[in-house]
Amino acid sequence: MRFKIISLPTLLLFTKIVLAQSDNKSNDSLYLSKHTVHSLESALKVSPNKVYQIDVSFKSLREFPKEILTFVNLERLTINYNAIRNIPEEIKTLKNLKYIDMRQNPIKELPDGFYSLTNLEEIILGGCEIENISPKICNLKKLTSINLSGNHIKSLPLEMLKLTQLEILDISNIHFNEFPVMICELTSLKQLDIRDNNLSTLPPCISNLKMLKDLSISFNKFIIIPEIIFEINGLEKLNLSGLPFNKFPKKMKKSVKLKNIYLIQCAITKNESEMKRLKKWLPKCDIKEK
């Protein structure tokens, strides 16, 4: 596989670079863009190992700039909203990478080298065209957040269960017909977004997510709201927007800690008796209908 090499001066012209603090604790930062090309000469004198953050979003890049691979101490890489189709295997050289945002690129597959970035804590891949997540994702044991929204994934690998520090999972708009039951074992989850799928039921095991505080099941096909949701005692925010249900569960636990419920574009907001019952059940909850 060949990659078109973009010259370093060209890359730097359109890149924001944040440098590490120098030994004397002074904060050396350069912000380089087409409007501040006067900083280019200074940037070219910077040692690559002092570059910690790069942002090359919205630059119409068609190839992954291989010059990025020279910044071996890079911790944050934002390369979203481009036209990049392939990520090089050599990305594995960025061993210090903690954060990567590649959303809105037509990427279909991640190379094995990506799954060797064991310091990754946050991955954003929303709006790509990824069809498969490798079982090797289990290598990313420090991962706390992953956004897979809007991809073409058919299933999640069971190896994700080894991501014991995962707190945020976004699998919205993937067109899942069934809830991936293995998620119930990701007991560190605090935020789960499964909106815009084709779900009509949830498994009882979702109550295992004792740490879950934020759940969105909006714009699915739930005709009846699963009572099991209200067994998640720590839940504080619940998004039910766009669902075709017309009644709340008959039994609603008093112990629920819900602070926010979203009912935007829900027919039930026109059912006065049900809305009255909801407000009586949760008098301190902020109910958003618009």
Sequence and secondary structure as in RCSB ss.txt:
>XXXX:A:sequence
MRFKIISLPTLLLFTKIVLAQSDNKSNDSLYLSKHTVHSLESALKVSPNKVYQIDVSFKSLREFPKEILTFVNLE
RLTINYNAIRNIPEEIKTLKNLKYIDMRQNPIKELPDGFYSLTNLEEIILGGCEIENISPKICNLKKLTSINLSG
NHIKSLPLEMLKLTQLEILDISNIHFNEFPVMICELTSLKQLDIRDNNLSTLPPCISNLKMLKDLSISFNKFIII
PEIIFEINGLEKLNLSGLPFNKFPKKMKKSVKLKNIYLIQCAITKNESEMKRLKKWLPKCDIKEK
>XXXX:A:secstr
       HHHHHHT EEEE   TT    EEE STT GGGHHHHHTS GGGEEEEE TTS  SS  GGGGG TT  
EEE  SS      GGGGG TT  EEE  SS      GGGGG TT  EEE TTS      GGGGG TT  EEE TT
       GGGGG TT  EEE TTS  SS  GGGGG TT SEEE  SS      GGGGG TT  EEE  SS  SS 
 GGGGG TT  EEE TT       SS  TT    EEE TT GGGG HHHHHHHHHH TT EEE  
